[in-house]
Amino acid sequence: GIAITADGNLMTRTANLDLTVADMQLTTPAMAPTTFRMALQTRLSGNQLHIKGLDIVSEAMRLHLSGSATDLFTVPHIDAEVAIGTELSQLAATFRLAGDFQGPLTTRLLLSGAVNDLHAQLQADLKNGRIAGRSVDHGKLRMRLQDRQVFVDTVGLQLADGHVDLNGHADLRGAYASGQELLPNNLE
């Protein structure tokens, strides 16, 4: 079932929303049917949105998001963290991937800054797992988005018979006309 508790005042731009979804099933052609639970707690105060927590739990993964957004009605600024924990075998079954996938995968995404020039850091780690049947002692990914540039600090796989380390950089600044922003300045 779904439970919603909400209240608010438009004049003062304040609101509270608590949402709980229990035993919901998601079915898409690309995925096996997945049952999940979700809980969301948010608060709006003036031009600030606080997400105390968004938790999504299924057989395949556990996701937690928390953070805030300020200056909602001009150029929003975000400060948020998303943490995801999953078992590769469950994830592979959900997405109907062939092959042997095993091991715990943890992912963390940090977002900060104005939405028209968002900074992000992504890190993912796999320890003592298998990817497509190949043993992986440790796998890691470290990426950043900063000043409209993507930095792949490392993509690393430590295998029983060797290791792979990659890094790179993509400059996206030229993809935007001078001063062009991702979102308009005034959303009111």
N, C-alpha and C positions, 0 to 999 in steps of 0.2 A: 504494500500500500504506500500511499504518499501522504505525508503530513506537512502542512505549511502553517507557519505562524508568522504574521507580518503586521506591522503597524508603521505609521508614518505621518508626517506633517509637511505638506507641500510648501507652506509659507516659510518654515524654518529650514527646509531642505534636510529633514532628518527622517530616518527610516531604519527599521530592523527587519531582517528576513532570516528565518530559520526554515530549512527545507530538509526533509528526510525522505528518502526513497528506499524501500526495503524490497528485496527479491524482485528486482526489475530484470527483464530479459531483453537483450539486444541481439537482433538477428540481421545479418547482412550477407550478401552473396560471397564476400571475401573472408568472412569469419564464421567459425562454428558458433552456434548459439551460446551466448555468455550471460550468466546471471551475475548481477552485481548489486551492491548496496551503495548509497550515496548520502552524505550529510553535508550541509552547507550552512555556515553561520556568517552573515554579513551585517555591517552597520554603515549607514550613511550619515555623515554629520557635516552639514554645509557643503563644501566642495571636496570633501574627503570620503573615500570609500575604504573601509577596513574589512578585509576578509579574514576573520578569525580562523577559519578553516574550511577547506573543501576536501573531503575525504571520499575516495572512490575505492571500493574493495571488491574484487572478483576472484574467481578461481585462479586467474592468470597473473594478477598484479595487485599492488597496493599503491595508491597515489595520494599524496598530501600536498595541498597548496595553501600557502598563507601569504599575506602581504597587504599592501595598501596602495591606493592611488590618490594623489592630491591634484589640485587645480583641475578638477574634472570638467569645468565649463570653459576652460581656455585651452591650454596645452597640457594635457594630463602627464603627470610624472608617476612612474611606477617603481615600487620596491617590493619584489615578490620572490618567493622561493617555491620550487616544485621539487618534490622528492618522490621517486618511483622505485619500488622494489619488486622484483619478479623472479620467477624461476623459468629459465629458458625453455624447459620442456613444456610447461604450461602455456607459455607464449607461443611456441611453435604449434601446439595443438590448436590454440585459438585461431591462429592465422593459417592453419592447414599447411604448414611447411613440411616438406618431405625431408627426411634425414634425421640424424641423431643430434639433438640440441639438449644440453644439460648445463646446470650450474646456476648459481645466484648472480643476478645482474642488478646492480644498483646504479641509479642515475640521479643526478642533481642538477637543476637549472636555476640560476640566479638571474633575475632581471632587474635593471635599475635605469633610471633616467627618464627623460621626456620621450613620449611615444614616437615623436618624429625623428629621434636619434637615439633609439634604445640601445643600451649596452647589455650584453648577455654573456654568461659563462656557463658552459656545459661540461660536465664530467660524468663519465660512465666507467664502471669497473666490473669485470667478470673474473672470478677466481675459481680455479680448479673446475673448469667446465669443458664442454664439447661444443664445437660449432661445425655443423655438417659432418659429424663423425670424427672430426680432428680434435685431439686433446689440446686444451689451452690451459697452461699453468696460470697465466694472468693476461687479461686483455684490458686495455685502457684507452680512453678517448678524452682529450682535453681540447676544447674549442672556445674561442671568444669572438664576440661581435662588439666592435668598438669603433666609434667614429666612422660608421658605414664601411668598415673593413672586417673581413672574416679572417681570423688567425686560427689555423689548425696547429696547435702547439705540439700535440703528439697523437698519433694513432699507433698503439703498440700492441703487439701480440708476442707473448713469451711461450714458445712451443717446446715440446720435449727435444726436438732436434734443431733448434735455432730460434731466432727472433726476427721480428719485422718492426721497424720504426719508420713512420712517415710524418712529415709535417708540411705545412704550406700556408699560403696567404692569398686572399682574393680581395682586391680593392674595388668596392662597389660605389665609390664616390662619383665616378664618371657616369654611372647609370642614372643620375639625377641631374636635371638642369640646375644651373647656379641658383642656390637658395631654395630649390624645390623641397617640399616636405612630404612626408608620408600621409599626414592628416592635415586638414585645415586648421588654422590657428584658433578660430572661435567656433565652438560647438554649440553655443547658446542660440 
